[in-house]
Amino acid sequence: MRMLVPPIVYRREIDRDIADFFNSHRQSSFRRAISALCRYYNVKLPRIEWFEYLDWGKTAGKTYEDGRIHLVHPSRWKRGRIYYTERLWVQMVYHEMGHYLLWTDAERKANVFARRMITGLRARPRRVRSVPASRSARRRAVVARAASRRAAVSSSASRRRRSRTAIARRAKGAKIRARKVRGIS
C-alpha cells in the first residue's frame, strides 16, 4: 500500500513538538504539531478533547466519524503506569491522526500510518572514532584517560570524605540532643 507521509524534516519537527507537549504540557506545542500535520495533508484541524481515561482505562484514544478525537492527557497517561512511556503516547497520537486522515479501512491503515511516521526519526549518526596510529600513541591515550579519571575521583572524594571520628562525634551529638528533647538526661 502506498502512503504519503511528510518528509523526515517535517516529521522530526512534529515529533519534537508532540514530545515537548508530553513533557511540559504546553498546549501550543501540541497545537503546532497537529496543525503542521493537517496543513501537510490539507485537512481541517480535528476537535481534540482531553480525558483522564477512556473506556475504564482500556483505551488511550478514540476517533469519531465527525472529526472529534478523544485522547488521554499525558499527565494521566504517566500516572501509576510502568510501561506507558512518552514514545507509546506519541505513537498513540499518530495512530489516532491516522484514523482521522485515513478513515476507510481504519485500523490497518492507522497502524501503518503510525509506523511510517516514526520510521527514521531516531536514526543516530555514526560516530567516527579517532584511533591513534601507533601502539605507543594508543598507550599514551589510555594512560591520559586513566589519569584524568583518577584526578576527578580524588578531587570529588576529598571534598566529601569525613573522618570516622567526625562521623562518631556527630552521631553522639545527635543522640544527646534527642535525649534533651525527650527530657532524659
C-alpha positions in Angstrom: 0.0 0.0 0.0 1.4 3.4 -0.9 1.0 6.0 1.7 2.2 9.6 1.6 3.8 10.8 4.8 5.6 14.1 5.4 9.3 14.4 4.7 11.6 13.4 7.5 12.4 17.0 8.4 8.8 17.8 9.0 8.2 14.5 10.8 11.1 15.3 13.2 9.7 18.7 13.9 6.2 17.3 14.5 7.6 14.6 16.7 9.7 17.1 18.7 6.6 19.2 19.3 4.5 16.3 20.4 7.2 15.0 22.8 7.6 18.6 24.1 3.9 18.6 24.9 4.1 15.3 26.7 6.9 16.6 29.0 5.8 20.2 29.5 2.0 20.1 28.9 2.2 23.3 26.8 -0.9 23.3 24.6 0.9 25.4 22.0 3.4 22.7 21.2 0.7 20.1 20.6 -1.4 22.6 18.5 1.7 23.4 16.4 2.4 19.7 15.7 -1.2 18.8 14.8 -1.6 21.9 12.6 1.6 21.1 10.7 0.3 17.6 10.1 -3.1 18.9 8.9 -1.5 21.6 6.8 0.6 19.0 5.0 -2.5 16.8 4.3 -4.7 19.9 3.6 -7.4 18.9 6.0 -9.1 21.0 8.7 -7.9 20.6 12.3 -9.7 17.9 14.3 -11.5 18.8 17.5 -9.4 17.2 20.2 -10.8 16.7 23.7 -8.7 15.6 26.7 -9.8 13.0 29.2 -8.4 11.4 32.3 -9.2 7.9 31.0 -11.4 6.3 28.2 -13.3 3.0 28.5 -12.2 2.4 32.1 -8.5 2.8 31.2 -8.5 0.3 28.3 -8.4 2.9 25.5 -5.9 5.7 25.0 -7.6 7.5 22.1 -10.7 7.3 20.1 -11.6 9.0 16.7 -15.2 9.6 15.7 -16.7 10.0 12.2 -17.5 13.7 12.7 -13.8 14.5 13.2 -13.6 14.6 17.0 -10.7 12.9 18.7 -10.7 11.9 22.3 -7.3 11.5 23.9 -5.9 10.6 27.3 -3.9 13.6 28.6 -0.2 12.9 29.1 -0.4 13.8 32.8 -2.9 11.0 33.3 -1.1 8.7 30.9 2.0 8.8 33.1 0.2 8.3 36.4 0.9 5.0 38.1 1.8 3.1 34.9 5.2 1.5 34.4 5.2 0.7 30.7 3.4 3.7 29.4 6.2 5.9 28.1 6.4 9.0 26.1 7.1 7.1 22.9 4.0 5.0 23.3 1.9 8.1 23.9 3.3 9.8 20.8 2.7 6.6 18.7 -0.9 6.6 20.0 -1.3 10.2 18.8 0.0 9.2 15.4 -2.4 6.3 15.3 -5.4 8.5 16.1 -4.3 11.0 13.5 -4.1 8.1 11.0 -7.7 7.3 11.8 -8.6 10.9 11.3 -6.8 11.2 7.9 -7.5 7.7 6.5 -10.9 6.8 7.7 -11.5 3.9 5.3 -10.1 0.5 6.4 -9.4 2.4 9.6 -7.4 0.1 11.9 -4.9 -1.4 9.4 -4.2 1.9 7.8 -3.9 3.8 11.1 -1.3 1.3 12.3 0.7 1.6 9.0 0.5 5.4 9.2 1.8 5.4 12.8 4.6 3.1 11.9 5.7 5.1 8.9 5.5 8.4 10.8 8.1 7.2 13.3 10.3 5.3 10.8 13.7 7.0 10.5 13.1 9.6 13.3 15.7 8.4 15.7 18.4 7.4 13.3 21.7 8.1 15.2 24.5 9.4 13.2 27.6 7.3 13.0 30.3 8.2 15.5 33.8 8.4 14.0 36.4 7.3 16.4 39.8 8.7 16.1 42.2 5.8 16.6 45.9 6.6 17.2 48.1 5.1 14.6 50.9 3.6 16.7 50.8 1.3 19.7 52.6 3.8 21.8 50.2 6.6 20.9 47.3 4.3 22.0 49.0 3.5 25.2 49.6 7.3 25.9 45.9 7.9 25.3 44.8 5.2 27.7 47.2 6.4 30.4 46.0 10.0 30.0 42.3 9.0 30.3 43.0 6.9 33.4 45.0 9.8 35.0 42.1 12.3 34.3 39.6 9.9 35.8 41.7 9.4 38.9 42.1 13.1 39.3 38.3 13.7 39.0 37.6 10.9 41.5 40.2 12.0 44.1 39.1 15.7 43.9 35.4 14.8 44.4 36.2 12.2 47.2 38.4 14.6 49.2 35.6 17.2 49.3 33.0 14.7 50.6 35.1 12.5 52.9 34.9 13.0 56.7 37.0 11.1 59.2 35.5 8.3 61.3 35.9 10.4 64.5 34.0 13.3 62.9 31.2 11.0 62.0 31.1 9.4 65.5 31.1 12.9 67.2 28.2 14.0 65.0 26.2 10.8 65.8 26.9 11.2 69.6 25.8 14.9 69.5 22.6 13.9 67.8 21.9 11.3 70.5 22.5 13.8 73.2 20.2 16.4 71.6 17.5 13.8 71.2 17.7 12.9 74.9 17.4 16.6 75.9 14.3 17.0 73.7 12.7 14.0 75.3 13.6 15.2 78.8 16.0 12.4 79.6 19.4 13.4 81.0 
